[in-house]
Amino acid sequence: MELLNTYLTERIDTDNYKLTYYFPDNCDISFTQKDGVYSVEIKLQKGQTQPSSNYISDTINCTQYNGQIEIVFVQQIYDPTGNGWGDGTAIRPKMKILIDG
């Protein structure tokens, strides 16, 4: 079961790219960025066991840092035993995109 559907990177200018990605509408996302590494976590909402077939999109602008942009998608399922979402490797693959400016 994968939560990330499709993604697209689009160059805006020399230092900036636009990332658009699609995920099921019964998922929550969180986004962090530090030193050119953009991390997007996609999680099934609490109580959900299967991803929806309806997809929605989100777009973020990414700026290179030291000539590179690294984008990491982490897909996680909710642990019904109360342990949260695990260690970030519950669903494979963990996607990593490297843009070398």
DOBARO-550341 format. One record per residue: residue in one letter; x negated, y, z negated of N, C-alpha, C in turn; residue number from 0. Coordinates in Angstrom, 3 decimals, padded with zeros to 6 digits. Layout:
<rs>
+-----+----------+----------+----------+----------+----------+----------+----------+----------+----------+-----+
! res !      n.u !      n.v !      n.w !     ca.u !     ca.v !     ca.w !      c.u !      c.v !      c.w !   n !
+-----+----------+----------+----------+----------+----------+----------+----------+----------+----------+-----+
!   a !        X !        Y !        Z !        X !        Y !        Z !        X !        Y !        Z ! NUM !
...
+-----+----------+----------+----------+----------+----------+----------+----------+----------+----------+-----+
</rs>
This chain:
<rs>
+-----+----------+----------+----------+----------+----------+----------+----------+----------+----------+-----+
! res !      n.u !      n.v !      n.w !     ca.u !     ca.v !     ca.w !      c.u !      c.v !      c.w !   n !
+-----+----------+----------+----------+----------+----------+----------+----------+----------+----------+-----+
!   m ! -000.844 ! -001.172 !  000.000 !  000.000 !  000.000 !  000.000 ! -000.892 !  001.239 !  000.000 !   0 !
!   e ! -000.793 !  002.012 !  001.040 ! -001.536 !  003.262 !  001.114 ! -000.578 !  004.429 !  000.962 !   1 !
!   l ! -001.039 !  005.473 !  000.310 ! -000.216 !  006.658 !  000.097 ! -000.562 !  007.768 !  001.078 !   2 !
!   l ! -001.767 !  007.758 !  001.578 ! -002.177 !  008.743 !  002.574 ! -001.736 !  008.242 !  003.935 !   3 !
!   n ! -000.969 !  009.059 !  004.647 ! -000.516 !  008.663 !  005.971 ! -001.532 !  009.113 !  006.998 !   4 !
!   t ! -001.434 !  010.310 !  007.488 ! -002.388 !  010.820 !  008.465 ! -002.971 !  012.124 !  007.957 !   5 !
!   y ! -004.095 !  012.497 !  008.533 ! -004.707 !  013.774 !  008.197 ! -005.339 !  014.359 !  009.441 !   6 !
!   l ! -005.518 !  015.660 !  009.429 ! -006.085 !  016.377 !  010.559 ! -006.970 !  017.491 !  010.027 !   7 !
!   t ! -008.171 !  017.601 !  010.557 ! -009.019 !  018.748 !  010.238 ! -009.094 !  019.622 !  011.477 !   8 !
!   e ! -009.024 !  020.910 !  011.251 ! -009.048 !  021.877 !  012.344 ! -010.017 !  022.997 !  011.993 !   9 !
!   r ! -010.936 !  023.255 !  012.887 ! -011.920 !  024.302 !  012.646 ! -011.256 !  025.673 !  012.791 !  10 !
!   i ! -011.444 !  026.518 !  011.796 ! -010.921 !  027.878 !  011.827 ! -011.988 !  028.823 !  012.359 !  11 !
!   d ! -013.190 !  028.710 !  011.784 ! -014.340 !  029.479 !  012.235 ! -015.599 !  028.743 !  011.795 !  12 !
!   t ! -016.743 !  029.396 !  011.858 ! -018.014 !  028.741 !  011.573 ! -018.055 !  028.068 !  010.200 !  13 !
!   d ! -017.468 !  028.689 !  009.193 ! -017.581 !  028.180 !  007.826 ! -016.310 !  027.559 !  007.263 !  14 !
!   n ! -015.202 !  027.641 !  007.986 ! -013.919 !  027.251 !  007.409 ! -013.167 !  026.256 !  008.292 !  15 !
!   y ! -012.541 !  025.294 !  007.601 ! -011.710 !  024.292 !  008.261 ! -010.364 !  024.230 !  007.553 !  16 !
!   k ! -009.345 !  023.832 !  008.289 ! -008.017 !  023.625 !  007.726 ! -007.781 !  022.124 !  007.681 !  17 !
!   l ! -007.369 !  021.628 !  006.533 ! -007.035 !  020.215 !  006.356 ! -005.535 !  020.104 !  006.155 !  18 !
!   t ! -004.873 !  019.311 !  006.993 ! -003.461 !  019.007 !  006.833 ! -003.343 !  017.503 !  006.641 !  19 !
!   y ! -002.610 !  017.087 !  005.621 ! -002.457 !  015.661 !  005.354 ! -001.004 !  015.363 !  004.980 !  20 !
!   y ! -000.601 !  014.120 !  005.236 !  000.780 !  013.690 !  005.035 !  000.820 !  012.577 !  004.000 !  21 !
!   f !  001.843 !  012.627 !  003.142 !  001.986 !  011.655 !  002.065 !  003.477 !  011.460 !  001.775 !  22 !
!   p !  003.872 !  010.341 !  001.136 !  005.283 !  010.079 !  000.851 !  005.872 !  011.148 ! -000.081 !  23 !
!   d !  007.152 !  011.440 !  000.127 !  007.785 !  012.490 ! -000.674 !  008.056 !  012.087 ! -002.125 !  24 !
!   n !  007.795 !  010.819 ! -002.490 !  007.936 !  010.411 ! -003.885 !  006.568 !  010.307 ! -004.570 !  25 !
!   c !  005.639 !  011.101 ! -004.088 !  004.300 !  011.169 ! -004.673 !  004.025 !  012.582 ! -005.168 !  26 !
!   d !  003.148 !  012.670 ! -006.139 !  002.633 !  013.948 ! -006.615 !  001.190 !  014.060 ! -006.147 !  27 !
!   i !  000.754 !  015.281 ! -005.924 ! -000.635 !  015.500 ! -005.537 ! -001.276 !  016.472 ! -006.507 !  28 !
!   s ! -002.568 !  016.325 ! -006.658 ! -003.359 !  017.323 ! -007.381 ! -004.629 !  017.545 ! -006.578 !  29 !
!   f ! -005.138 !  018.746 ! -006.675 ! -006.235 !  019.168 ! -005.820 ! -007.279 !  019.880 ! -006.667 !  30 !
!   t ! -008.544 !  019.521 ! -006.473 ! -009.646 !  020.229 ! -007.122 ! -010.728 !  020.497 ! -006.088 !  31 !
!   q ! -011.544 !  021.496 ! -006.369 ! -012.641 !  021.845 ! -005.474 ! -013.806 !  022.348 ! -006.297 !  32 !
!   k ! -014.991 !  021.852 ! -005.974 ! -016.198 !  022.327 ! -006.636 ! -017.373 !  022.115 ! -005.700 !  33 !
!   d ! -018.112 !  023.193 ! -005.437 ! -019.347 !  023.129 ! -004.635 ! -019.156 !  022.390 ! -003.310 !  34 !
!   g ! -018.088 !  022.712 ! -002.592 ! -017.873 !  022.125 ! -001.281 ! -017.291 !  020.736 ! -001.277 !  35 !
!   v ! -016.949 !  020.183 ! -002.442 ! -016.296 !  018.877 ! -002.523 ! -014.836 !  019.113 ! -002.877 !  36 !
!   y ! -013.957 !  018.731 ! -001.950 ! -012.525 !  018.878 ! -002.133 ! -011.946 !  017.514 ! -002.455 !  37 !
!   s ! -011.270 !  017.399 ! -003.593 ! -010.709 !  016.122 ! -004.012 ! -009.189 !  016.244 ! -004.077 !  38 !
!   v ! -008.513 !  015.340 ! -003.373 ! -007.057 !  015.314 ! -003.348 ! -006.612 !  013.973 ! -003.928 !  39 !
!   e ! -005.887 !  014.015 ! -005.054 ! -005.337 !  012.800 ! -005.644 ! -003.878 !  012.689 ! -005.245 !  40 !
!   i ! -003.496 !  011.537 ! -004.731 ! -002.116 !  011.261 ! -004.358 ! -001.627 !  010.143 ! -005.278 !  41 !
!   k ! -000.554 !  010.409 ! -006.029 ! -000.057 !  009.447 ! -007.008 !  001.432 !  009.212 ! -006.801 !  42 !
!   l !  001.849 !  007.951 ! -006.893 !  003.274 !  007.672 ! -006.948 !  003.844 !  008.335 ! -008.199 !  43 !
!   q !  005.021 !  008.913 ! -008.076 !  005.652 !  009.536 ! -009.228 !  006.008 !  008.474 ! -010.255 !  44 !
!   k !  006.043 !  008.877 ! -011.499 !  006.362 !  007.963 ! -012.584 !  007.684 !  007.261 ! -012.296 !  45 !
!   g !  007.707 !  005.948 ! -012.463 !  008.901 !  005.156 ! -012.224 !  009.028 !  004.629 ! -010.804 !  46 !
!   q !  008.231 !  005.136 ! -009.884 !  008.266 !  004.675 ! -008.486 !  007.320 !  003.486 ! -008.326 !  47 !
!   t !  007.751 !  002.495 ! -007.556 !  006.911 !  001.321 ! -007.343 !  006.473 !  001.175 ! -005.894 !  48 !
!   q !  007.163 !  001.828 ! -004.967 !  006.831 !  001.761 ! -003.553 !  006.871 !  003.165 ! -002.959 !  49 !
!   p !  005.982 !  003.464 ! -002.036 !  006.020 !  004.775 ! -001.400 !  007.245 !  004.919 ! -000.496 !  50 !
!   s !  007.780 !  006.107 ! -000.448 !  008.908 !  006.435 !  000.413 !  008.474 !  006.386 !  001.877 !  51 !
!   s !  009.432 !  006.195 !  002.762 !  009.125 !  006.244 !  004.195 !  009.283 !  007.664 !  004.742 !  52 !
!   n !  009.684 !  008.599 !  003.887 !  009.767 !  010.013 !  004.270 !  008.462 !  010.704 !  003.876 !  53 !
!   y !  007.813 !  011.324 !  004.846 !  006.525 !  011.948 !  004.595 !  006.635 !  013.464 !  004.629 !  54 !
!   i !  005.852 !  014.084 !  003.768 !  005.741 !  015.537 !  003.736 !  004.270 !  015.894 !  003.899 !  55 !
!   s !  003.999 !  017.157 !  004.168 !  002.606 !  017.548 !  004.398 !  002.184 !  018.638 !  003.439 !  56 !
!   d !  000.895 !  018.762 !  003.317 !  000.270 !  019.846 !  002.571 ! -000.942 !  020.288 !  003.382 !  57 !
!   t ! -001.283 !  021.557 !  003.273 ! -002.421 !  022.109 !  004.005 ! -003.306 !  022.878 !  003.042 !  58 !
!   i ! -004.609 !  022.658 !  003.150 ! -005.567 !  023.428 !  002.360 ! -006.671 !  023.931 !  003.284 !  59 !
!   n ! -007.204 !  025.080 !  002.945 ! -008.344 !  025.620 !  003.674 ! -009.611 !  025.233 !  002.937 !  60 !
!   c ! -010.592 !  024.747 !  003.673 ! -011.849 !  024.277 !  003.105 ! -012.995 !  025.128 !  003.653 !  61 !
!   t ! -013.856 !  025.577 !  002.765 ! -015.012 !  026.384 !  003.141 ! -016.280 !  025.575 !  002.884 !  62 !
!   q ! -017.189 !  025.610 !  003.838 ! -018.415 !  024.831 !  003.672 ! -019.290 !  025.392 !  002.555 !  63 !
!   y ! -020.052 !  024.507 !  001.955 ! -020.981 !  024.843 !  000.884 ! -022.306 !  024.196 !  001.254 !  64 !
!   n ! -023.345 !  024.994 !  001.404 ! -024.650 !  024.484 !  001.851 ! -024.528 !  023.704 !  003.157 !  65 !
!   g ! -023.661 !  024.192 !  004.054 ! -023.552 !  023.600 !  005.375 ! -022.671 !  022.373 !  005.492 !  66 !
!   q ! -021.982 !  021.971 !  004.396 ! -021.153 !  020.774 !  004.451 ! -019.832 !  020.980 !  003.733 !  67 !
!   i ! -018.854 !  020.207 !  004.154 ! -017.585 !  020.095 !  003.451 ! -017.351 !  018.610 !  003.228 !  68 !
!   e ! -017.058 !  018.251 !  002.013 ! -016.739 !  016.866 !  001.685 ! -015.312 !  016.817 !  001.165 !  69 !
!   i ! -014.491 !  015.952 !  001.750 ! -013.097 !  015.802 !  001.348 ! -012.898 !  014.363 !  000.896 !  70 !
!   v ! -012.361 !  014.185 ! -000.296 ! -012.149 !  012.858 ! -000.851 ! -010.658 !  012.708 ! -001.178 !  71 !
!   f ! -010.039 !  011.653 ! -000.671 ! -008.668 !  011.316 ! -001.022 ! -008.696 !  010.141 ! -001.985 !  72 !
!   v ! -008.024 !  010.273 ! -003.125 ! -007.918 !  009.198 ! -004.095 ! -006.438 !  008.845 ! -004.201 !  73 !
!   q ! -006.104 !  007.590 ! -003.959 ! -004.719 !  007.133 ! -003.978 ! -004.506 !  006.259 ! -005.208 !  74 !
!   q ! -003.487 !  006.614 ! -006.013 ! -003.295 !  005.899 ! -007.274 ! -001.837 !  005.528 ! -007.496 !  75 !
!   i ! -001.635 !  004.384 ! -008.125 ! -000.292 !  003.987 ! -008.538 ! -000.165 !  004.193 ! -010.044 !  76 !
!   y !  001.040 !  004.399 ! -010.509 !  001.278 !  004.612 ! -011.932 !  001.278 !  003.279 ! -012.658 !  77 !
!   d !  000.615 !  003.235 ! -013.799 !  000.553 !  002.023 ! -014.614 !  001.733 !  002.032 ! -015.584 !  78 !
!   p !  002.725 !  001.147 ! -015.395 !  003.925 !  001.180 ! -016.247 !  003.666 !  000.811 ! -017.696 !  79 !
!   t !  002.492 !  000.295 ! -018.041 !  002.193 ! -000.057 ! -019.432 !  001.817 !  001.166 ! -020.253 !  80 !
!   g !  001.819 !  002.324 ! -019.614 !  001.547 !  003.548 ! -020.355 !  000.115 !  004.015 ! -020.299 !  81 !
!   n ! -000.690 !  003.396 ! -019.449 ! -002.092 !  003.772 ! -019.362 ! -002.364 !  004.825 ! -018.283 !  82 !
!   g ! -001.327 !  005.499 ! -017.823 ! -001.533 !  006.550 ! -016.827 ! -001.785 !  005.985 ! -015.447 !  83 !
!   w ! -002.725 !  006.603 ! -014.745 ! -002.983 !  006.239 ! -013.357 ! -004.300 !  005.505 ! -013.153 !  84 !
!   g ! -004.872 !  004.982 ! -014.169 ! -006.085 !  004.194 ! -013.994 ! -007.308 !  005.051 ! -013.728 !  85 !
!   d ! -008.300 !  004.446 ! -013.090 ! -009.593 !  005.119 ! -012.913 ! -009.756 !  005.749 ! -011.541 !  86 !
!   g ! -008.680 !  005.844 ! -010.769 ! -008.781 !  006.488 ! -009.460 ! -009.097 !  005.542 ! -008.328 !  87 !
!   t ! -009.210 !  004.259 ! -008.615 ! -009.517 !  003.301 ! -007.549 ! -008.436 !  002.232 ! -007.445 !  88 !
!   a ! -007.229 !  002.534 ! -007.911 ! -006.168 !  001.534 ! -007.938 ! -005.725 !  001.113 ! -006.549 !  89 !
!   i ! -005.810 !  002.008 ! -005.599 ! -005.383 !  001.702 ! -004.235 ! -006.562 !  001.940 ! -003.310 !  90 !
!   r ! -006.798 !  001.007 ! -002.445 ! -007.851 !  001.163 ! -001.442 ! -007.208 !  001.551 ! -000.132 !  91 !
!   p ! -007.841 !  002.247 !  000.741 ! -009.196 !  002.743 !  000.566 ! -009.212 !  004.101 ! -000.101 !  92 !
!   k ! -010.343 !  004.399 ! -000.696 ! -010.628 !  005.754 ! -001.143 ! -011.259 !  006.437 !  000.070 !  93 !
!   m ! -010.577 !  007.390 !  000.632 ! -011.010 !  008.025 !  001.873 ! -011.996 !  009.154 !  001.587 !  94 !
!   k ! -013.043 !  009.229 !  002.386 ! -014.025 !  010.292 !  002.256 ! -014.344 !  010.815 !  003.642 !  95 !
!   i ! -014.219 !  012.125 !  003.812 ! -014.500 !  012.792 !  005.088 ! -015.644 !  013.759 !  004.856 !  96 !
!   l ! -016.646 !  013.745 !  005.690 ! -017.755 !  014.674 !  005.587 ! -017.814 !  015.504 !  006.864 !  97 !
!   i ! -017.732 !  016.818 !  006.693 ! -017.836 !  017.732 !  007.818 ! -019.174 !  018.434 !  007.685 !  98 !
!   d ! -020.029 !  018.234 !  008.651 ! -021.361 !  018.823 !  008.619 ! -021.390 !  020.029 !  009.543 !  99 !
!   g ! -021.398 !  021.226 !  008.910 ! -021.341 !  022.454 !  009.692 ! -022.634 !  022.743 !  010.260 ! 100 !
+-----+----------+----------+----------+----------+----------+----------+----------+----------+----------+-----+
</rs>
